[in-house]
Amino acid sequence: VVLVGHSASGLCLTHAIHTFGTKKISSAVFVAAIMLRSGFVTTEDVKI
């Protein structure tokens, strides 16, 4: 699977990569999107 994220959906992309890993996701394309560094969480992540 190749995932593409734009703008704030880069957060979803980062979450998907951490959740499913490279066995399910072969590539992720961030198009003018937010990309969190590894280990960084947002306030929305804490609510989950």
Number of C-alpha atoms within 10 A of each C-alpha: 10 9 14 14 19 15 12 13 17 22 19 14 22 18 15 15 17 12 10 10 11 12 8 12 13 11 12 17 13 19 13 12 16 17 17 14 8 8 6 7 12 9 7 7 10 7 6 5
